[in-house]
Amino acid sequence: MKIIIATGIYPPKIGGPATYAKGLEKALQSAGHEVRIMTYRLEDHLPIGIRHLFFFFRMLIVLSGVDLLVSLDTWSVGAPATFAARLRGVRSVVRVGGDFLWEGYVNRRKLSLPLPYFYSSRPELTFKEKIIFSCTRILLRMVDTVVFTSPWLRDIWFHPYQLQLERTAIIANCSITQTESSGEARPRSFFWAGRPIFLKNLDRFQEAIGLAQKSYSDITFQMMTESTHEAVLGTIKTSAVIAVPSLSEVTPNLALEAIRFGKPFLLTENNGLHDTLRGCAVFIDPLSVADMAKKITELCDANRYRDQKEKVLQCTLGHSYDDIAQEFLAIASQ
């Protein structure tokens, strides 16, 4: 098959969609398919609307003769790519790895509103946000299949976006059982990596670190925002605990990387893999500094840390990019 993967970011840029795009690309190529990546270039420097139009025309050109389009978001590349695919008669799949509308709403207003409560609370939207919501709902009706990484977000989106269950699918994120040695970790060292935006809840978590330092003054917390995926993995190896304190995480990739290297991790209770990770995660209330400080302090205790590390090492996850590629191909053949 001739397949195009549309993604807003791609290595060397860091982030979940970039890592996912690269992993899926390699797996599809290994299976014998011709794969092309379409990502933002000039679009990064264009205003909203114009960048979508520019990407639409780029997609319209390259979609000729393509068998399958896989878009890794609903708005930045998903909307223009899907409209172009519809005109070209190309089968299209959109993977929902996050919630663009909720992210923008929370980040602009600096409002601590976890994703599960966003749609149920029916917040007042700006004109721009109403356009995003309406365009997303139209897109989800146009696309052949909407792929979610877990039932969690599909359930949240089901009524607001009027989803048709038979046109949705679940493809879990890449998650590999711990197989890689990480060496010696720095005691009581906590680590986070990603985009330093409001919904990542870093100010509140740093406040919790400060409270925990009253009990353990040697606690350190390192943040990495501008780096390569390889550098992030290198720091995970030398850290004791990985922190994911976001208001919500649809696909907590950093937590999955922690499992890969057998590292205990703190994870927001509002996440799409809550049931899957129940046996090995230390869940935290992202709105409670006291709860986060308590969990941080607990993991500083040597015995508690050892017990939690053992739970992570016993966590059996095994969903590779090869599995993911085959699941996308199965959808394309329906």
N, C-alpha and C positions, 0 to 999 in steps of 0.2 A: 504493500500500500504506500501511497504518497501522503504523508502526514505533515501538517503544520502545527506547531505549538506556539501559541501567542501568549506572551508574558510581559508584564510591565518591567520586570527586572530580571537580569541574567548575569551570571558570574562574569567579571570579578565583583559585581555588586553583591552585597550580602543580604540575606533575608530568606524566609521560607519559600516564596515563589521561585526565587533564583535557584536555590538548591534543588527544589522539586523539578523544575524545568530541565536542569542538567541531568538529574537522575533518570527521569522519564525518557529523555532524548537518547541517552546511552542504551537503556534497556530496549527501546523500540528498534534502534539500529542493530543491536545484537540479535534481535529476532528477525532481521533481514529486511526491515522497512526503511524507506527513504524519508528522512526527517529533516525539516527545516525550522529553525527558530526565528520567530518574528518578535522583536522587542523594541522598546522605546529607544530612540536615538535623538534625533532633532526634537522629537516630541517633548523631551524633558525640559526644553527651554521655551515651549509654547504655552499660551494661556489655555485654560479649560475650554472645551468646545472646538477651538481651532486644532488643538492636538488630536482630538478624537476624529475630526474630519480628515486631517492629514494621515492618520493611521488607517482610517477607512479606505482611502484611495490606495495606500500602499498594499493593504490586504486584497483589495479588488484586483490588483495587478497579479499578485503571486498565487491567488487561489485557483487559477485556471488549471484544470487537470488534476486537482487535489482530491483525494478520497475522503479525508477526515480532517476537521479542524478541532483542536483541543485548546480552549481558552482557559487560562488559569486565574481569571477573576471575572467579575460581572460588569465592571464599570470602565476601568482604565483601558483595557484591551478587549474585554469581553463584548461590550456593546458594539463598537465599530467593527470588530472582526465578525461577529455573528450576523450583523446586517449585511456585510459584504458576502458572507457565505450563503445567506439566503438568496441574494441576487444571482450568485454563481451556481446555485443548486448543489452546494457541498454539504454533506452531513456535518453537523456541528454539535459539540459537547462543551458545556461550560462547567468547570470545577469551581465550587464555592469554597474557598479556603479561609474566608473571613467575611466581615460585614462592613463594606465601605461606608455606607450611610451612617451606621452607628459610630464607627471610628471618627468620622469627620465631625459628627454632632458632639461627641464627648470631648474631642481634642480642642475644638474651637471654643466651647463654652467652659472648659475646665470643670466639667461636671462629673462627679463620681457615680456614674450610672452603669452598673453591669449590664451586659447584653441581654440576659433573660428578661430584664424589666423594661427594656427600651420600647418594644412594641406593645407590651401590655399596658404601659403607662400612657400611651398615645401622646407623646410630647408635641408641642407646637413646632412645626418645621418652617424654615425659611422658604422662599420661592425656589431657590436653587436646590434645596434639599427635597422639596416636593417633586422637582423635575427628575432628580436622581432616583427617587422612589418609583415614580411612574415609568421611567425608562427601564429600570430594573425589572419591574413587573411585566412590561411588554417583552423585554428580552427573554425572560423565563418562559413566556408563551411561545416565542419564536424558535427557541433552541430545541433540538431533537431530544437531548437528554441533559438533565441537570444533575451533576455529581456532587454529593456531599461527602465529607470525610467521616461523618458519624451521624446517627439519627438525631443528635442533640440540636444542631442548627436547623436541620430539616423540620423538626417539630416547631422550632421558634418561628421559622419562615412560612410554615404551611398555610396558615389562614391569612396573614397580611399580604402575602404575594400570590395567593390563590393558586397554589401548586396543584398539579395533577400527579397523584402518587405514582401512576404507571409510567410517567415520563421522568422519574427520578431514580437515582441509584446511589448506593453507598460504596465508596472505595476508600478504605482506611489509608491513613498516611503511612509512609515508610517507617517501620519500627523493627529493629533487629535486636535479638537477644544479645546480652553482653558477651562479646567475643574478643575484645581488644584490651590489652594490658595498658594500664594508665600510670603505673609506677607509684611513687610515694607522693602523697598530697600534702600541701602545707596545712598544718593543723588549724582548725577554726577559720578557714578561708572560704568566703562565700563569693560566688561569681554570677554575673548576669551579662547577657549580650543581646543587642538588638537596636531598634530605633528608639532614641530617647524622647518619646512622645508621652503626652499626659496619661493615656490609657495604660501605659506600662507601670504606672503607680510607683515610680521610683522615689519620689519625695517621701511618701508614707512609709515605704520599706526602709529607707535610710533612717527615718525617725525610729523605726523598730530596731534597727541595728544599734543605734545610740542607746536605747533602753537596755538591750541585751549586753552591751559593753560594760554596764554597771556591775554585771555579774562576772563577765569574762572580758577583761580589758584588752586581751590579745586578739579579739575578733577583727578580721579584716574583710572589707567588701570591695571587690573590683568590678568595674563596669567597662564593657568594650562596645563602642558604637561604630567606629570606622575601621574595619579590618576585614581580612579575608576569612573565608570559612575555615581554612586550615589553621589560621591563628586562633580562632575561637576554639576549635577542637584541641589545640595545644594547651590552651589555658584551662579548659575543662579537665584535662588530664592531671594538672597540677593543683586543682582546687579541691577542697573537701566537700563542699555543698554547692549545688547549682540552684539558683533562685529564679522563680517565674511568678512574680507577685502581681501580674496584670489584673486590671478590673475584670477582664474575661479573656480567655484564649480559646479560639475555635480549634486550632491545631497546635498544641504546645510543643513545637519542634525541639526547643532547647531541653525540655524534659526528656524527650526521646533520646537525645544525644547523651544525656546524663546516664540513662539506662545502658546505653551502648558501652559506656566506660565504667559501669558499676558504681556510679556516684549517687549518694543520697540527694534528694531534691525537694525543695519547697515549691508547691504548685497551687495557684489560685483554685479555690473550690468551684469557680465558674469556668468550666472548661469542657470541651467536647469529648474528652476521653476519661471522664470521671470513673465510670464503671470499669473500664479496661485497666486503669492504673490504681484502682482502689487498694490493692494489696501491697503496693510498693511506694506510693507517694505519701508525702506529708502534706496534707491539704491545709491551706491557710485561708482565713477570711480577709480578702484584700481591703476591706473597709475598716478593719480593726487593727490598729497599731499594737494594741495589747496582745491580741492573738498571735500576730506575726512575731512579736518579741518573745513570747512564750515558746513558740516552736523553734525559733532560732536558738534560744537558750538551751532547750532540750537537746538539740543536735550538737551542742558544744560539750555535753557530757560524754565521756569516752565510751561508757557502756551502752548508752542510748544510740550513739553514733554507730557503734559496731553492729548492734542489732538491726538498725535501719539499713546499713550497708548490705547485710546478709539478705534482707528482704528484696533489695534491688537486684542482687546477684541471682536471686531465684525467680525473678520476674521473666516469664517466658513470652517474649514477643518475637514474631518472625514473619513480618510482611515486607518483602523486598520490592525494589523498583521493578524487577522482572515480573513479580506477581501483579503489581500495579499496571504494568504495560499490558499484560494478558487480559486484565479486567477491562481496560479501555478498549482493547481489540474485540472483546466479546460484545461490548455495547455497540461497537461499530458494525458488527455482523448481524445485529438483530433486525 
